[in-house]
């Protein structure tokens, strides 16, 4: 026997557009949207769904921005930090303040620590960066590839980090 909750959920799913249903399936955890998953999905989603995801998140009172960075060695590290700052501040995701900037810097450090190695000194790559904010929580997700030019050796990297109760409102 079908319960009322199931029928209500099923009926809502019928009127929801396919991308909304897809986002609900990916992002909900214990009945609420997970900020870490949100940042990671922002970094991993197909480019043509960026705007739909940002609109969906806005409905859930989550602000997000997506950007990209690419380069070689220290240039990639520098671009990752500069592009994260630029996207967060220029989009209005974060107000410009020392504490908010420190939060971004801390997340970029944690992310870089996850895949920093001597290989990165000679390797190049490109990553997509997702930043998400809900209240005073900030999350960052990075997804992309690193490789040695001309060697056909590529490494896929994916990492997300969250700072809870950190941002100035």
Residue pairs with C-beta under 8 A, 6 or more apart in sequence:
13 21
16 24
19 49
19 52
19 53
19 56
20 56
23 41
23 52
23 53
23 56
26 37
26 41
27 33
27 34
27 37
27 38
27 41
28 34
29 37
33 57
33 60
33 62
33 134
35 62
35 132
35 134
35 137
35 139
35 162
36 139
36 141
36 160
36 161
36 162
37 160
38 57
38 62
38 64
38 130
38 132
38 139
38 141
39 64
39 130
39 131
39 132
39 139
39 140
39 141
39 160
39 162
40 130
40 141
40 143
40 158
40 160
41 53
41 130
41 141
42 50
42 53
42 54
42 64
42 65
42 66
42 128
42 130
42 131
42 132
42 141
43 66
43 127
43 128
43 129
43 130
43 141
43 142
43 143
43 144
43 158
43 160
44 128
44 130
44 141
44 143
44 158
45 53
45 66
50 66
53 64
53 66
54 64
54 65
54 66
57 63
57 64
57 132
61 134
62 132
62 133
62 134
63 93
63 132
63 133
63 134
64 93
64 130
64 131
64 132
64 133
65 87
65 88
65 91
65 93
65 130
65 131
66 87
66 128
66 129
66 130
66 131
67 83
67 84
67 86
67 87
67 128
67 129
67 131
68 83
68 126
68 127
68 128
68 129
69 76
69 79
69 80
69 82
69 83
69 84
69 126
69 127
69 129
70 76
70 79
70 124
70 125
70 126
70 127
71 78
71 79
71 124
71 125
72 122
72 123
72 124
72 149
73 120
73 121
73 122
73 123
73 124
74 121
76 120
76 124
76 125
76 127
76 146
77 112
77 116
77 120
80 108
80 111
80 112
80 127
80 129
80 142
81 104
81 105
81 108
83 129
84 104
84 107
84 108
84 129
84 131
84 140
85 101
85 104
87 93
87 129
87 131
88 94
88 100
88 104
88 131
89 96
93 131
93 133
94 100
94 103
94 104
94 133
94 138
94 167
95 168
97 168
99 166
99 167
99 168
100 167
100 168
103 138
103 163
103 166
103 167
104 131
104 138
104 140
106 163
107 138
107 139
107 140
107 161
107 163
108 140
110 161
111 140
111 142
111 159
111 161
114 157
114 159
115 146
115 155
115 157
115 159
119 146
119 148
119 155
120 146
122 148
123 146
123 147
123 148
123 149
123 155
124 146
124 147
124 148
124 149
125 144
125 145
125 146
125 147
125 154
125 157
126 144
126 145
127 142
127 143
127 144
127 145
127 157
128 142
128 143
128 144
129 140
129 141
129 142
130 140
130 141
130 142
130 143
131 138
131 139
131 140
131 141
132 138
132 139
132 140
132 141
133 139
133 167
135 167
135 169
136 164
136 165
136 166
136 167
136 168
136 169
137 162
137 163
137 164
137 165
137 166
137 167
138 162
138 163
138 166
138 167
139 160
139 161
139 162
139 163
140 160
140 161
140 162
141 158
141 159
141 160
142 157
142 158
142 159
142 160
143 156
143 157
143 158
144 156
144 157
145 154
145 155
145 156
145 157
146 154
146 155
146 157
147 153
147 154
147 155
